[in-house]
Amino acid sequence: MDEQKTGTLYIVATPIGNSRDMSPRGVQILTDVDIIAAEDTRRSMVLLGKLEIRNKLVSNHKFNEYGKAKYFINEMKAGKSVAVITDAGTPCISDPGNELIKAAVEEGIRVVGVPGCCAAVNALAISGFDLSSFLFYGFFPREHADRRKLLEKMRGADTRTFAFYESPKRIMELVDFLIESEAKLRLCNDMTKLHEMSFRGTPAQVKEQLLAKGNYDKGEYAIVAEVEPEYQFTKVEHTVSAEAMLVDAMISGGVSGRDAIAAVLADPNNSYSKNELKAAALNLKRMFE
């Protein structure tokens, strides 16, 4: 028997709202492949129905992508081609797909990107902010301490521009959190859809715009923030030594040096890295040997 050729893994971007944004090449790939791995088969059926593509969908959501990767790999080894799509936008950008891609790369399977829509990139493009460099952080953290740490990272980063996603149910909470910061915001909601909304200004100004709009708590948000130059810092100024913070944690918590490192890292007021704290712990050990 002739040796079976290995199939190809296609990473296909889909529209983020307006189905007319689906690229002709993307349509052709989805038509030609043997299997379409979809984040939510019910939502993808709507798009594929418009494209008259049927009977190819297999679930590949974040809760089963580890187990399903082996299935898709075996199918491609048998010569079938697979296309990965998500509910909207480009796979792997805060969406499932990366585990399958990593597995395909390890198996020597060809991976091809079919570019198209991405909510974060679209929001960045229309922001009007400095895009000479930027960072994408995915969904903004939920916990207040994690938010504080991320804000400190933004202040100390080499870029001023940052992109995030946020749930409509938490958007006002996030804007309230950012009011204390010195940043400009561009909030994009339901991009490319009929009732697309965009809000721009300082966090306080954006809050007023959201409240004036009223029905702002529907549809996922793509957010772009530009930190003001005077709000940034490039070097952390430590007011308390790492050794002192570790000793305080050990005494107040009655814990070991290792646990003290974890306690200090969890402190929202801490500005030392894990490696810096480990070095301080070794220094304390040498001092008291």
N, C-alpha and C positions, 0 to 999 in steps of 0.2 A: 504494500500500500504506500501511496505517496505520503510524505510527512505533512501533517496538518499545519497550516500557517496559523500563527498566533494573531488574535484579533487586536483591535486598537481601543484605547480608552479615550473618549472625547469629553472634555469639560466644556459644557455648553451654557452660555449666559442666556437668560430669558428676560422678558420685559419686567420692569418694576411697577407697571401700572397700565400702560398703554400697549395693547397687543400688537399695534402696528410697528412697534420698535423691534420686533423680532427680525433678525437679519435673514436674508435669503439663504446664506450659507448655513446658518443654524437650522433653518427649516429643512434643508436638504440632508444635513447630517442626521437629524432626528428621524427623517423619513427612511434613510438608508440603514441605520444601525439595527441590530437584532434585539437589543434590550435597552430600555430607558430606565435608569436608576433615579427615582424621584424622592424628594424629601417628604412630600405629602401627595400620595397618588390621587386623592380626591380633588385637590386644587389643581394639580397638573393636568387632570383629565379635561378641565375647562379649556385650557390653552391648547392642548393637543386636539381637542374636538374642533376648535376653530381652524386648526391646521390640517384637519382630516387625517390624523394619525391615530391608529388604534391598536390595541392588543399587544403593547410592548412594555407596559409599565410594571416595574418591580419596586417595592418600598425600600428606601435607603435613608431613614431618618436618623437623628443623633442617638437614639436609644438602641438601634440595632446595627449601626454601621460597622462595629468591630466584627460581629458575627457574619454579617452579609458580605464583607470584603472577600472572604475565602470563596464564597459562592460565585461572585462576579469574576474573580481571578480564574477559577476553574473554567467558567464559560468562555473567557477570552483565550485561555490555553487550548480550548477545543475549537478555536477559530472564529468565535462570535465577537462582534464589536459591541461596545457598551457606551452609552452617553449618560453623563451625570448631569442632572438639572436640580435646581432648588425651587422653592415656591416663587421666588422673584430674584432677579439679579444674577450675579456670578457665584457659582459654587465655591465653598471654602472661605468666603469672606463673611465670617460669623455665621456660617451655614455648614451643613455636613458635606463630606466629599474628600477631606484630606486623608483620612485613614485608608480609603481605597486607592488614592493616588500614591501614597507611600508604599502600599503593598504592591502596586503595579510596577513602580520603579524598582523595587527590590527583586521582582521577578523578571525584569528586563522587558516588560511590556511597554509598547510605545504609548505615550500620553500626549494628546494634542489639545491645545486650547482653542476654543471657538469664541472669540471675544464679543462683548456686547454690553448691556446695561450693568451698572453697579451703583447702588444708591449713594455710597460714600463718595465715589469719584464724581458723580453728578453734582452732589451738594458742594464739593470742593470747587468744581469748575464754575459754579454760579455764585460763589461766595464773595468774590471781589477781594479776598484776602491774599496775603503773600504766599504763593505756592512754589517758591523756589525750593522749599523742602517742607515736608509735613509728616505727621505721625498719625496712624490709625489705631485706635485702642478698642475697637469693637463696642460692646454694650458697656455703658458707664456702670461702675460698681454700685451695688445696692446699699451696702453698709456704710455708715458715716465715716468710720475710721479708714476704710479702704478708699473712700472718696477723698479724704484729706491727703492720704499718701499719694494718690494719683495727681492731685492738684500740685503737690510739692514737686513731683516729677515734671509736670508741665512747666513749672516755674524755672526749673534747673535744666531744661532740655536745650539742645542746640538749635531748635526751631521754634517759631512762634505759633504755628498753625497746627491744629489737631482736629481729627474727625472722630465722631462717636455715633452710636445708635442708642435710642432710648424708647422704652415703651410709652404709649400715650397715657397710661395710668400713672406714670411716675414723672412725666415731663415737667409738671409744675414744681414738684419737689426738687428736681435737679436745678431748675432755674433759680429757685430760692437759695439753694446751696451756693450757686455761682455768683449770687449778688454781692457777696463779700469780696470776690476777686476783681481784678482789673483786667477785664477781657471784653472783646466784642464777640457777639454771637450771630450766627445765621442758622435758623431752624427751618428745616424743609420737611413738609408733611404731604403725603399722597402725591409725590412727584410724578409727573407725566399724566396724571389723571385729570378728569374734568374739573374737580374742585381742589386742585393743588393749592397749598397754602405755604407762605414763606414769611418768616418774621426775622427782623434784623435790628441790632442795636446793642446797647449794654444789657446785662441781665435784667436790670430794673425796667428798662424800656421794653424789652421782650415780654416781660411779665404783664405789663400793661396791655400790650398788643394781644396776648393770649386771652386775658380776661375780657377784653373788648370783643374778641371774636366769639367767645362763649363756648362753642362746640369744638374745642381743641383736643379733647381726650379720645380721639379715634384715629387710627392709622399710625403706623410706626414712624418715628422721627429720625432723620439724619441730621446731625448737628455738627457745625464747624465753629470752632472757637479760635480766636486770634488773641494771644496774650500780649498786653501792652509791654513795650520794652522796659519801662521803669518798674514793672511788677516782676520781672525776671531776675534771677540771680544765677551766677555761674559757679559760685563756690560756697559750700555750706559753712557757716560760721558756728562752730560748736561752743556753747556757753558752759557746758559741763563735760568733763572727760568721759570717755567710754568706760574707763576703769571705775570711775565714781558711780556711773549708772548701774554697772553690774553689781558692785558692792551693795548699793542701795536695794537692788532687786533681791539679792541673796538674803539680806538682813530682814527686809520687810516681808518677804514671802517665805523665808525659811527654806530656800531651795538651793540646789547645787549650781555650780557655775554654768553647766550646760542648760539647765532650766532657766537660769537667769538670762542667758542670751535670748531664749525664746520669749521671755517676758518683756525684755527691752524692745525686741523687734515688734511685738504686738502693741507697744505704747505709741499712740498717735503723735506724741510729741518727740519721738525719737527721730534723729536724722542720721544715725550711723548705719552702715551696711552690715550685713551678716559677717562678711570677711573682716571688717574693722573690729567688730565685737569679739570675734574669735581671737584676733591678734591681741586685743586688750585682755582677754581671759588668760592667754598664755603669759602675758606680761605680769599679771597678778600672781600667777603660779610661781614664776621665777622670783618675784619680790618676796614671797612668803615661804619659800622653801627652806 
